[in-house]
């Protein structure tokens, strides 16, 4: 029987994926924009696994399907790098560190009844993450804004986002505008044979009110499976989904517990959707944490498995390629808006300014790996906690 050598190319790629996404899952604080920026640094600039244009296509595709964007991007990268096995390895390894950490926080929470000083701890990380995202935007912008028309579309997308237009409306509007612009330039409209991949959100409006539901692991799994299958948008949208059922309709959580769960997802590294892990632990210990985590992340693997192989085909179609260009520009614009919002809160004092400047010099001048800068920011946060800084 032939044995599998550790030098086998596919096995080596899987080990690379596992190590990279375990590391990113452990140090990628700051929400999806920061996660995406760190992935761009690692897979485009450092390892050159993808061209920047390919990375943008994957980023645009993740914005068109429900679920956690940064996790889905990790799954896409794994599939591109090492096929179906890579899809599983990258996704699972990105989720695992955060899920374990949130489970530990859930244990401490149920035992001691409060959260640690996570806000102070992360005060040293946030300025670093803002600079990491700015660096990624600098590189992605040169690929996304490749014509004057797309640059104008990017500016319009930024303005729409600042005015409060929903993310999906910005994404689809930009994609359709890019298609119409391409059709106008060629003086021909797309033929009847042209097809666009448009995955519309399925939002459970108008569901009938249900009586109080007795807690069960099966019901918990199905609830988070539904959330992972239909949710677009930010952590605030997740908060609304969770409140309706878990607090108002079923009474499984108090309002305070739900807000603590959202805070844990935002303040820990890795996917924000590990909020579900915390909720599962609070409701039913380790079995609840495992069931909730599986339920909310499973749809992401399914959606990427279905849509991922179609992206190269879309790029070959002129109208579909134009649509993807528009979505890529809108995705870039949304990241830019989020970065501005993060920056206002993260660089709010002279300490934050100093950390941001030092991080910028390290990233842009000396090409220091962002993971080391994040760990340095954590060390600053630990010192603030130790000495009672606010």
C-alpha positions as CSV (number, residue, x, y, z in Angstrom):
1,X,0.0,0.0,0.0
2,X,1.4,3.4,-1.0
3,X,1.7,5.9,1.8
4,X,1.0,9.6,1.6
5,X,4.3,11.5,1.9
6,X,4.4,14.8,3.8
7,X,5.9,16.3,0.7
8,X,2.8,15.5,-1.4
9,X,1.9,18.8,-3.0
10,X,-1.8,18.7,-2.1
11,X,-1.0,17.7,1.5
12,X,1.5,20.5,1.7
13,X,-1.1,23.0,0.5
14,X,-3.6,21.7,3.1
15,X,-1.0,22.2,5.9
16,X,-0.3,25.7,4.6
17,X,-4.0,26.5,4.6
18,X,-4.5,25.1,8.1
19,X,-1.6,27.0,9.6
20,X,-2.5,30.3,7.9
21,X,-6.2,30.2,8.9
22,X,-5.6,29.0,12.4
23,X,-3.3,32.0,12.8
24,X,-5.8,34.4,11.2
25,X,-8.6,33.0,13.3
26,X,-6.6,33.6,16.5
27,X,-5.4,37.2,15.8
28,X,-7.9,38.8,13.3
29,X,-9.7,41.3,15.6
30,X,-11.8,44.1,14.3
31,X,-14.7,42.6,12.3
32,X,-15.0,41.4,8.7
33,X,-13.2,44.4,7.1
34,X,-10.1,43.7,9.2
35,X,-10.3,40.0,8.6
36,X,-10.5,40.6,4.8
37,X,-7.6,43.0,5.0
38,X,-5.4,40.4,6.8
39,X,-6.3,37.7,4.2
40,X,-5.4,40.0,1.4
41,X,-2.0,40.7,2.9
42,X,-1.3,37.0,3.4
43,X,-2.7,35.4,0.2
44,X,-2.1,38.2,-2.3
45,X,1.0,40.1,-1.3
46,X,2.9,37.6,0.9
47,X,2.2,34.2,-0.6
48,X,0.9,35.2,-4.0
49,X,-1.7,32.5,-4.1
50,X,-4.1,34.8,-5.8
51,X,-3.9,37.8,-8.1
52,X,-5.5,40.9,-6.6
53,X,-8.2,40.8,-9.3
54,X,-9.0,37.2,-8.3
55,X,-9.2,38.1,-4.7
56,X,-11.6,41.0,-5.5
57,X,-13.9,38.6,-7.5
58,X,-14.1,36.3,-4.5
59,X,-14.8,39.2,-2.2
60,X,-17.5,40.4,-4.4
61,X,-19.1,36.9,-4.6
62,X,-19.1,36.6,-0.8
63,X,-21.2,39.8,-0.6
64,X,-23.9,38.3,-2.9
65,X,-24.6,35.3,-0.6
66,X,-25.9,35.3,2.9
67,X,-23.7,34.4,5.9
68,X,-20.5,35.6,7.5
69,X,-18.5,37.3,4.7
70,X,-15.0,36.9,6.0
71,X,-15.6,33.2,6.8
72,X,-17.0,32.6,3.3
73,X,-13.9,34.4,1.8
74,X,-11.7,32.0,3.8
75,X,-13.6,29.1,2.4
76,X,-13.4,30.5,-1.1
77,X,-9.6,30.9,-0.8
78,X,-9.3,27.3,0.5
79,X,-11.3,26.0,-2.5
80,X,-9.1,27.9,-4.9
81,X,-5.9,26.7,-3.3
82,X,-6.7,23.1,-2.6
83,X,-10.1,22.1,-4.0
84,X,-12.8,20.6,-1.8
85,X,-10.5,19.5,0.9
86,X,-9.1,23.0,1.0
87,X,-12.6,24.5,1.3
88,X,-13.2,22.5,4.5
89,X,-9.7,23.0,6.0
90,X,-9.6,26.8,5.5
91,X,-13.1,27.3,6.8
92,X,-12.9,25.1,9.8
93,X,-9.4,26.4,10.8
94,X,-10.6,30.0,10.6
95,X,-13.6,29.3,12.8
96,X,-12.0,27.0,15.3
97,X,-9.8,29.4,17.4
98,X,-12.7,31.9,17.8
99,X,-15.1,29.2,18.7
100,X,-12.8,27.8,21.4
101,X,-12.1,31.3,22.8
102,X,-15.7,32.2,22.9
103,X,-16.6,28.9,24.5
104,X,-14.0,29.7,27.3
105,X,-15.6,33.2,27.6
106,X,-19.0,31.6,27.9
107,X,-17.7,29.3,30.7
108,X,-16.4,32.3,32.6
109,X,-19.6,34.3,32.0
110,X,-21.9,31.5,33.3
111,X,-19.6,31.0,36.3
112,X,-18.9,34.6,37.2
113,X,-21.8,36.4,35.6
114,X,-19.9,39.2,33.8
115,X,-17.5,39.9,30.9
116,X,-13.8,40.6,31.3
117,X,-12.4,44.1,30.5
118,X,-12.3,43.2,26.8
119,X,-12.9,46.8,25.7
120,X,-9.8,48.1,27.5
121,X,-7.8,45.0,26.3
122,X,-8.6,45.8,22.7
123,X,-7.9,49.5,22.9
124,X,-4.4,48.7,21.7
125,X,-5.6,46.4,18.8
126,X,-8.1,48.7,17.2
127,X,-5.7,51.4,15.9
128,X,-3.5,48.6,14.4
129,X,-6.5,47.0,12.6
130,X,-7.5,50.3,11.1
131,X,-4.1,50.7,9.6
132,X,-4.2,47.1,8.3
133,X,-7.5,47.8,6.6
134,X,-6.2,51.0,5.1
135,X,-3.2,49.1,3.6
136,X,-5.5,46.5,2.1
137,X,-7.7,49.2,0.6
138,X,-4.7,50.9,-1.0
139,X,-3.9,47.8,-2.9
140,X,-7.5,46.7,-3.7
141,X,-8.4,50.1,-4.9
142,X,-5.9,50.1,-7.7
143,X,-7.5,46.8,-9.0
144,X,-11.2,47.7,-8.4
145,X,-11.1,51.3,-9.6
146,X,-9.5,50.4,-13.0
147,X,-11.5,52.9,-15.1
148,X,-12.9,56.4,-14.6
149,X,-16.4,55.0,-14.7
150,X,-15.7,52.5,-12.0
151,X,-14.0,55.2,-9.9
152,X,-17.1,57.4,-10.2
153,X,-19.3,54.4,-9.3
154,X,-17.1,53.8,-6.2
155,X,-17.6,57.4,-5.1
156,X,-21.4,57.1,-5.6
157,X,-21.3,53.8,-3.5
158,X,-19.5,55.5,-0.7
159,X,-22.0,58.4,-0.7
160,X,-24.9,56.0,-0.7
161,X,-23.5,54.0,2.2
162,X,-22.9,57.2,4.2
163,X,-26.5,58.2,3.5
164,X,-27.8,54.9,5.0
165,X,-28.7,52.9,1.9
166,X,-28.8,49.2,2.6
167,X,-25.6,47.2,1.8
168,X,-27.5,44.9,-0.7
169,X,-29.0,47.8,-2.5
170,X,-25.6,49.4,-2.9
171,X,-24.0,46.1,-4.1
172,X,-26.8,45.2,-6.6
173,X,-27.2,48.8,-7.7
174,X,-23.5,49.1,-8.5
175,X,-23.5,45.8,-10.4
176,X,-26.5,46.7,-12.5
177,X,-25.1,50.2,-13.2
178,X,-21.8,48.6,-14.4
179,X,-23.8,46.3,-16.7
180,X,-25.8,49.2,-18.2
181,X,-22.7,51.3,-18.6
182,X,-21.0,48.4,-20.5
183,X,-24.1,47.9,-22.7
184,X,-24.3,51.7,-23.4
185,X,-20.6,51.8,-24.4
186,X,-21.0,48.8,-26.8
187,X,-24.4,50.1,-28.0
188,X,-25.8,46.6,-27.6
189,X,-27.8,45.2,-24.8
190,X,-27.1,41.8,-23.3
191,X,-28.7,39.1,-25.3
192,X,-31.4,36.7,-24.0
193,X,-28.7,34.1,-23.4
194,X,-26.8,36.3,-20.9
195,X,-27.1,35.2,-17.3
196,X,-26.2,36.9,-14.0
197,X,-25.7,35.1,-10.8
198,X,-28.0,36.9,-8.4
199,X,-28.6,35.4,-5.0
200,X,-31.4,37.4,-3.4
201,X,-31.8,37.5,0.3
202,X,-34.6,35.4,1.8
203,X,-35.8,37.5,4.7
204,X,-38.4,35.9,7.0
205,X,-40.8,38.8,7.1
206,X,-44.4,38.1,8.0
207,X,-43.8,34.9,9.9
208,X,-46.8,34.1,12.2
209,X,-46.3,34.6,15.9
210,X,-45.4,31.4,17.7
211,X,-46.3,30.4,21.2
212,X,-43.5,30.1,23.8
213,X,-41.0,27.4,22.7
214,X,-39.5,24.9,25.1
215,X,-35.7,24.8,24.7
216,X,-34.1,21.9,22.9
217,X,-30.8,21.3,21.1
218,X,-32.6,20.4,17.9
219,X,-34.6,23.6,18.0
220,X,-31.4,25.6,18.7
221,X,-29.6,24.0,15.7
222,X,-32.5,24.7,13.3
223,X,-32.8,28.3,14.6
224,X,-29.1,29.0,13.9
225,X,-29.3,27.1,10.6
226,X,-32.0,29.5,9.5
227,X,-30.0,32.6,10.6
228,X,-26.9,31.4,8.8
229,X,-29.0,30.8,5.7
230,X,-30.8,34.1,5.4
231,X,-28.7,36.8,7.2
232,X,-27.1,39.6,5.2
233,X,-25.5,42.6,6.8
234,X,-23.6,43.6,9.9
235,X,-23.7,42.5,13.6
236,X,-26.5,44.9,14.1
237,X,-28.7,42.9,11.7
238,X,-27.7,39.8,13.6
239,X,-28.8,41.5,16.8
240,X,-32.2,42.1,15.4
241,X,-32.6,38.5,14.2
242,X,-31.6,37.1,17.5
243,X,-33.8,39.4,19.6
244,X,-37.0,38.6,17.8
245,X,-36.9,34.9,18.5
246,X,-34.5,34.3,21.4
247,X,-35.7,37.2,23.6
248,X,-39.2,38.3,22.5
249,X,-40.8,35.2,21.2
250,X,-39.2,32.3,23.0
251,X,-37.8,33.9,26.2
252,X,-34.6,31.8,26.1
253,X,-32.3,34.8,26.8
254,X,-32.7,38.1,28.6
255,X,-32.0,41.3,26.8
256,X,-28.8,41.8,28.8
257,X,-27.5,38.3,27.9
258,X,-28.2,39.0,24.2
259,X,-26.2,42.2,24.3
260,X,-23.4,40.5,26.1
261,X,-23.4,37.8,23.4
262,X,-23.1,40.4,20.6
263,X,-20.3,42.1,22.5
264,X,-18.4,38.9,22.8
265,X,-18.7,38.2,19.1
266,X,-17.5,41.7,18.3
267,X,-14.6,41.8,20.8
268,X,-13.0,38.4,20.2
269,X,-10.9,37.5,17.1
270,X,-12.3,35.6,14.1
271,X,-15.9,35.5,12.8
272,X,-18.4,37.7,14.5
273,X,-21.0,34.8,14.1
274,X,-19.3,33.0,17.0
275,X,-21.9,35.0,19.0
276,X,-23.9,31.9,18.3
277,X,-21.3,29.8,20.1
278,X,-21.6,32.0,23.2
279,X,-25.4,31.8,23.2
280,X,-25.3,28.0,22.8
281,X,-22.9,27.7,25.8
282,X,-25.1,30.0,28.0
283,X,-28.2,28.0,27.1
284,X,-26.8,24.4,27.3
285,X,-23.0,24.3,28.0
286,X,-20.7,22.5,25.6
287,X,-23.4,20.6,23.6
288,X,-25.2,23.9,23.0
289,X,-22.1,25.7,21.9
290,X,-21.3,22.9,19.4
291,X,-24.8,22.7,18.0
292,X,-25.2,26.5,17.6
293,X,-21.8,26.9,16.0
294,X,-22.5,24.1,13.5
295,X,-25.9,25.5,12.7
296,X,-24.9,29.1,11.9
297,X,-21.7,28.2,9.9
298,X,-22.9,25.2,7.9
299,X,-24.8,27.3,5.3
300,X,-21.6,29.2,4.5
301,X,-19.9,26.0,3.4
302,X,-22.9,25.1,1.2
303,X,-23.2,28.5,-0.4
304,X,-19.5,28.7,-1.3
305,X,-19.5,25.1,-2.6
306,X,-22.4,26.0,-4.9
307,X,-21.3,29.5,-6.0
308,X,-17.5,29.2,-6.0
309,X,-17.1,27.1,-9.2
310,X,-19.3,29.6,-11.0
311,X,-17.1,32.6,-10.5
312,X,-14.6,31.9,-13.3
313,X,-17.5,31.2,-15.6
314,X,-19.1,34.6,-14.7
315,X,-15.9,36.4,-15.4
316,X,-15.9,35.0,-19.0
317,X,-19.3,36.5,-19.7
318,X,-19.2,40.1,-20.6
319,X,-22.4,41.3,-18.8
320,X,-21.8,39.0,-15.8
321,X,-18.1,40.2,-15.7
322,X,-19.3,43.8,-15.7
323,X,-21.8,43.0,-13.0
324,X,-19.0,41.5,-10.9
325,X,-16.8,44.6,-11.5
326,X,-19.6,46.8,-10.2
327,X,-20.1,44.6,-7.1
328,X,-16.3,44.6,-6.5
329,X,-16.2,48.4,-6.6
330,X,-19.2,48.6,-4.2
331,X,-17.5,46.0,-1.9
332,X,-14.4,48.2,-1.8
333,X,-16.5,51.3,-1.1
334,X,-18.3,49.5,1.8
335,X,-15.0,48.5,3.3
336,X,-13.8,52.1,3.0
337,X,-16.9,53.4,4.9
338,X,-16.5,50.8,7.6
339,X,-12.9,51.8,8.0
340,X,-13.8,55.5,8.5
341,X,-16.3,54.5,11.1
342,X,-13.8,52.2,12.9
343,X,-11.1,55.0,12.7
344,X,-13.3,57.5,14.5
345,X,-13.6,55.3,17.5
346,X,-10.2,53.5,17.4
347,X,-7.9,56.5,17.0
348,X,-9.7,58.7,19.6
349,X,-6.7,59.7,21.8
350,X,-2.9,60.4,21.5
351,X,-2.2,56.8,22.4
352,X,-4.3,55.5,19.5
353,X,-2.6,58.0,17.2
354,X,0.8,56.8,18.2
355,X,-0.1,53.2,17.7
356,X,-1.6,53.9,14.3
357,X,1.5,55.8,13.2
358,X,3.8,53.1,14.4
359,X,1.7,50.4,12.7
360,X,1.7,52.4,9.5
361,X,5.5,52.7,9.5
362,X,5.8,49.0,10.2
363,X,3.4,47.9,7.5
364,X,4.2,50.4,4.7
365,X,7.9,50.9,5.3
366,X,9.2,47.7,6.7
367,X,6.5,45.2,5.6
368,X,6.1,43.8,9.1
369,X,3.5,41.0,9.2
370,X,0.2,42.4,10.5
371,X,-0.1,39.5,13.0
372,X,2.9,40.7,14.9
373,X,1.5,44.2,15.0
374,X,-1.8,42.9,16.4
375,X,0.0,41.0,19.1
376,X,1.9,44.2,19.9
377,X,-1.4,46.0,20.2
378,X,-2.7,43.3,22.5
379,X,0.3,43.8,24.7
380,X,-0.4,47.5,24.9
381,X,-4.0,46.7,25.9
382,X,-2.8,44.2,28.6
383,X,-0.7,47.0,30.1
384,X,-3.7,49.3,30.1
385,X,-5.8,46.6,31.9
386,X,-2.9,46.0,34.4
387,X,-2.5,49.7,35.2
388,X,-6.2,50.6,35.1
389,X,-6.2,52.5,31.9
390,X,-9.4,53.4,30.2
